[in-house]
Amino acid sequence: MHLTLEPLDRASKGGNLFAQARLKLLDPSSRSVKSFDYRTLASAHAVNSQYETFAVAEITYTPSTTGIYYIWVEASVVGSNFPYRLTVAGNAEVPPEQPPVTFHDVAPTNPYAAAIYDLAGRHVIDGYANGNFGPYDPVTRQQFAKMIVLTMDLPVSESDVCPFPDVGRSTTGLYPDHLVAVAAASGITTGYADGTFKPYRRITRAQVITMVVRAAENLYPGLLADPPTAYTSSWGAFDPIHGPKAAKAEFNDLLAGLAPPGGTLQAMNAWGTMPRGEVAQVLHNLLLLME
């Protein structure tokens, strides 16, 4: 394949312009440029400048594997307001359909199977290297911050600074601090009164539900209806902060399918640790409302 990115208009001498854009070809295994979960196969710069610098970005690449290759054009601050022409040439074949994601420990009869496979297909919650998902494994607070940010498809970059001093700084990628930073900036999480986030603490059902409701309220105003004044959740008025959020979540079916077959929400401890399968169910319900 052959790719070119060409500035359409030449910058005039004496002006104040240095426009630049980078053309990138990404590997089929790439998932999201927002989470830095991608692999660059080749890149080139297109430049347009008042200083007589003019360059067309060109990439020639022969694929070694079958798949969907992604093209990313990343412009500089000035270059983003400048016109370019992208040209792609070559022969392409439709790749074979990829088999659906499966996990050894998530049978079709698992009460959270549909939600788990939906979230896994969206790359919101991935499985383990051994082929398991761990539907009953606990989730830490920083892990959930990543899940909710990916669910809401929020942009994340290294410029997002985490306000919590106890969240470790990432050396590669954006997890955990930059993802936690976006969750905080979006009003999804507020942390604790002492200014910490407690990233390794296991997240509770009440905390997950409150963060999910905040995400919907802040990013999709009007998505969730307010329950009647007399309405209470299955857990009742168990907390002045989390209680109303749980009531709003249940009223809007965000807790649908959360109780296992034969069980009830009342029998589930609101302050108990929320495992991965349950988290997937609540996020799945949120995505259904958003679509």
Buried (B, 14 or more C-beta within 10 A) or exposed (E): BEBBBBBEEEBEEEEEBBBBBBBBBBBBEBBEBBBBBBEBBEBBBBBBBBEEEEBBBBBEEEBEEEBEBBBBBEBBEBBEEBEBEBEEEEEEEEEEEEEEBEBEBBEEEBBBBBBBBBBBEBEBBEBEEEEEBBBEBBBBBBBBBBBBBBBBEBEBEEEBEBBBEBBEEBEEEBBBBBBBBBBBBBEBBBBEEEEEBBBEBBBBBBBBBBBBBBBBBEBEEEBBEEBEEEEBBBBEEBBEEBBBBBBBBBBBEBBBBBBBEEEEBEEBEBEEBBBBBBBBBBBBBBBEEBE
